[in-house]
Amino acid sequence: AGSVVLPLHHPVEIAEAWSMVDNLSNGRAGVSFASGWQPNDFVLRPQNFARAKATMFEGIEQIRRLWRGESIAFEGPNGGTVDVATLPRPVQAELPMWITTAGNPETFAAAGSAGTNLLTHLVGQSVDQLASKIATYRAARAAAGHDPATGVVTLMLHSFVSDDESAVRATVRKPLRDYLN
């Protein structure tokens, strides 16, 4: 249903919210993380814009630790640190995670190294280009000690179904262009 732009949120917030989803779904939660790209979105956490991708991967590791029940020291309001553990406890031992990428080969490799799944699309890349990037992802998984065959690659496809292809094109052209812009 989309992606959580991790650098716009605190890892504790994400771990607790998704643990609640995990509980409500009886252990069926999974989440895809994106680093974000629209500068104006970062009004929520402007300090994270310059390092959005690095912040995303750092946050993923923190969320994994919190999900497992570990405490993490975070900066407190008075200059010290506060040890934080999250509640409610999730149903799943590990949170299934995806990294959302628009097609940057470095992100494919980083997702593989992190042992996450991958969420991508065909906007701006051909099937052959995507196949090459998936090979990069699988090689990075293997190099990091993860089984290269277990990473799930999910492909988003914008869809609008009708019996009349020309009617579909006429209906979706402007809204899809507006969305992509």
C-alpha positions in Angstrom: 0.0 0.0 0.0 3.0 2.3 -0.3 6.1 2.9 1.6 7.1 4.4 5.0 9.5 7.3 4.3 11.7 6.3 7.3 13.7 9.5 7.6 10.5 11.5 8.2 9.8 9.4 11.4 11.6 8.4 14.6 12.5 4.6 14.6 10.6 4.2 17.9 7.4 5.6 16.4 7.7 3.1 13.5 8.6 0.1 15.6 5.6 0.7 17.9 3.1 1.5 15.2 4.0 -1.5 13.1 4.1 -3.7 16.2 0.5 -2.7 16.7 -0.3 -3.6 13.1 1.5 -6.9 13.6 -0.7 -7.6 16.7 -3.9 -6.6 14.9 -3.1 -8.7 11.9 -2.0 -11.7 14.0 1.6 -11.6 12.7 1.0 -10.6 9.1 2.6 -7.2 9.0 5.4 -6.3 6.6 6.7 -2.8 5.7 8.6 -1.2 2.9 10.9 1.7 3.7 11.9 4.5 1.4 14.4 7.3 1.9 12.3 10.0 0.4 13.1 12.5 -2.4 10.8 15.5 -2.1 12.6 18.2 -0.1 9.4 19.8 1.1 8.4 16.5 2.8 11.4 16.9 5.1 9.7 19.8 6.9 8.8 17.0 9.4 12.5 16.2 10.0 14.7 18.7 8.1 17.9 17.4 9.7 17.5 14.1 7.8 17.3 15.4 4.3 21.0 15.6 3.5 21.6 12.0 4.7 18.2 10.5 3.9 19.4 7.2 2.5 22.0 6.7 5.3 19.4 7.7 7.9 17.0 5.1 6.4 19.4 2.3 6.7 20.5 3.3 10.2 16.8 3.5 11.2 16.2 0.0 9.7 18.8 -1.5 12.0 17.3 0.4 15.0 13.8 -0.9 14.2 15.1 -4.4 13.9 16.7 -4.2 17.3 13.6 -2.6 18.9 11.4 -5.3 17.2 13.5 -8.0 18.8 12.9 -6.4 22.2 16.3 -4.7 22.7 16.6 -1.4 24.4 18.4 1.4 22.5 19.7 4.7 24.0 18.3 7.7 22.2 19.0 11.4 22.8 16.7 12.8 25.5 15.3 16.3 25.9 17.8 17.4 28.5 21.0 16.4 26.7 21.3 13.0 28.2 20.2 9.7 26.8 17.1 7.6 27.4 17.0 3.8 27.1 13.9 2.9 25.1 12.2 -0.4 24.5 8.9 -0.6 22.6 5.5 -1.8 23.4 3.4 -3.6 22.4 5.6 -6.6 21.7 5.1 -7.8 18.1 3.8 -11.3 17.2 6.5 -12.0 14.6 10.1 -12.5 15.8 11.3 -10.5 12.8 9.5 -7.8 10.8 9.5 -8.6 7.0 11.1 -5.5 5.4 11.4 -4.2 1.9 13.4 -1.3 0.5 11.7 0.9 -2.0 13.8 2.0 -4.9 13.0 3.9 -8.1 15.9 2.2 -9.9 19.2 3.3 -8.4 21.6 0.3 -8.7 23.3 1.4 -5.4 20.0 1.1 -3.6 19.5 -2.4 -5.0 22.9 -3.4 -3.7 22.4 -1.8 -0.3 19.0 -3.6 0.1 20.8 -6.9 -0.7 23.5 -6.2 1.8 21.0 -5.3 4.5 19.1 -8.6 3.9 15.8 -6.9 3.1 13.4 -7.6 0.3 13.0 -5.1 -2.6 10.1 -3.0 -3.9 10.5 -1.4 -7.3 8.7 -0.5 -10.5 9.1 -0.2 -14.3 8.7 3.6 -14.5 12.0 4.8 -16.1 13.6 1.4 -16.4 13.2 -1.4 -18.9 12.7 -5.1 -18.0 16.3 -5.7 -19.1 17.7 -2.9 -16.9 15.6 -4.2 -14.0 17.0 -7.7 -14.5 20.5 -6.4 -14.3 19.7 -4.5 -11.1 18.0 -7.6 -9.5 21.2 -9.5 -10.3 23.2 -6.8 -8.4 20.7 -7.1 -5.5 21.2 -10.9 -5.4 25.0 -10.7 -5.6 25.0 -8.2 -2.7 22.8 -10.5 -0.6 25.2 -13.3 -1.2 28.3 -11.2 -0.4 26.7 -10.1 2.9 26.0 -13.7 3.9 22.3 -13.7 3.0 20.7 -16.4 0.9 20.4 -14.7 -2.5 17.4 -16.8 -3.4 15.3 -15.8 -0.4 15.1 -12.1 -1.1 11.7 -11.2 -2.5 11.5 -8.7 -5.3 8.1 -7.0 -5.6 7.3 -5.1 -8.7 4.7 -2.3 -8.5 2.5 -1.8 -11.5 0.1 1.1 -11.8 -3.1 -0.6 -13.0 -6.5 0.5 -14.3 -8.7 -2.3 -15.6 -11.3 -1.9 -18.4 -12.4 -3.7 -21.5 -11.5 -0.7 -23.7 -7.7 0.1 -23.8 -8.3 3.6 -25.4 -10.8 4.5 -22.7 -8.2 3.4 -20.1 -5.5 5.6 -21.6 -7.9 8.6 -21.8 -8.9 8.1 -18.2 -5.5 7.6 -16.6 -3.2 9.8 -18.7 -3.6 13.1 -16.7 -3.9 11.6 -13.2 -0.9 9.3 -13.7 1.2 12.2 -15.1 0.2 14.4 -12.2 1.1 11.6 -9.7 4.5 11.1 -11.3 5.2 14.8 -11.4 
